[in-house]
Amino acid sequence: MATILITGASSGLGAEMARQFAALGHDLALCARRTERLDDLRAEIIASHPDVRVVVKALDVTDHDAVFRVFEEFAEELGGLDRVVVNAGLGKGQPLGTGRFDANRETAETNFIGALAQTEAAAAIFRRQHRGHLVMVSSFSALRGMPRNITTYAATKAAVAHLAEGFRADVHGTPIKVTVLYPGYIVSEMSGTSARTPLMTSTEKGVRAMVEAIEQEKKSARVPAWPWAPLGAVIKRVPVGVLRRMS
């Protein structure tokens, strides 16, 4: 069984990943800004899976020094880290040129610079261990430049996908593995209940697809596979006008 660190684990996809990985018998290192939710999640998991170790810590991924410190503390307490899931992120943003640089900057700083810090910290541990599995949670929106409120969000998710792929090239031929996930519409706090579409997948089902791809150590996966795998080929080719109506 693996020891898995998940950032942004207090709610949504991160919390559900923790539940599903625990059900598979994996030990967990969980971190997020909201420690009260982490404590509740830890108690829930231990009640259902008493043999699983669960360590929780507070972490704001925009505090870059804290990212390195917390990752190292987890590694020391748990005897190393087998897998790190870079999941923490922010979904806010506004159309470019509408006076909301503040929202777009916060999204960029959290989703890219924060992910860079997490990737650096994980990579240092993996290089030292000569093994490990980096999992980058990107987004289906990363496959194409997107309009309106998700322009900056989509750009950050494209950037983190390339970041992970670059690290994969660095460690090619070693026991260090890299997976990039491109989730479609999955119910979470970030997606919100008002954003439901016919393509929206439940949190449990969507995360199950994510966990299966991670367990198989796939290099990349659009999840759930249906309908997001075939839609990935379509989204890259639709005219901009159609893309604008779809978003």
FENURZI-V213513 format. One record per backbone hydrogen bond with DSSP energy under -1.0 kcal/mol. CO is the residue of the C=O (numbers start at 1). NH is the residue of the N-H. If there is no record, write none. Layout:
CO_NH / CO_NH
//
This chain:
2_27 / 3_82 / 3_83 / 4_29 / 5_85 / 6_31 / 11_15 / 12_16 / 13_17 / 14_18 / 15_19 / 16_20 / 17_21 / 18_22 / 19_23 / 21_26 / 22_25 / 27_4 / 28_55 / 29_6 / 30_57 / 31_9 / 32_59 / 33_35 / 34_38 / 35_39 / 36_40 / 37_41 / 38_42 / 39_43 / 40_44 / 41_45 / 42_46 / 43_47 / 44_48 / 45_49 / 49_52 / 53_28 / 55_30 / 57_32 / 60_63 / 62_64 / 63_67 / 64_68 / 65_69 / 66_70 / 67_71 / 68_72 / 69_73 / 70_74 / 71_75 / 72_76 / 73_77 / 74_78 / 75_80 / 83_5 / 84_135 / 85_7 / 85_87 / 86_137 / 95_98 / 100_104 / 101_105 / 102_106 / 103_107 / 104_108 / 105_109 / 106_110 / 107_111 / 108_112 / 108_113 / 109_114 / 112_116 / 113_117 / 114_118 / 115_119 / 116_120 / 117_121 / 118_122 / 119_123 / 120_124 / 121_125 / 122_126 / 123_127 / 124_128 / 125_129 / 126_130 / 126_131 / 132_177 / 133_84 / 134_179 / 135_86 / 136_138 / 136_181 / 139_142 / 140_143 / 141_144 / 147_150 / 148_151 / 150_154 / 151_155 / 152_156 / 153_157 / 154_158 / 155_159 / 156_160 / 157_161 / 158_162 / 159_163 / 160_164 / 161_165 / 162_166 / 163_167 / 164_168 / 165_169 / 166_170 / 167_171 / 171_174 / 177_134 / 179_136 / 180_221 / 181_138 / 182_223 / 183_140 / 185_201 / 188_192 / 193_196 / 197_200 / 201_187 / 202_206 / 203_207 / 204_208 / 205_209 / 206_210 / 207_211 / 208_212 / 209_213 / 210_214 / 211_215 / 212_216 / 213_218 / 214_217 / 219_180 / 221_182 / 223_184 / 225_229 / 227_231 / 228_232 / 230_234 / 231_235 / 234_237 / 234_238 / 239_243 / 240_244 / 241_245 / 242_246 / 243_247
//
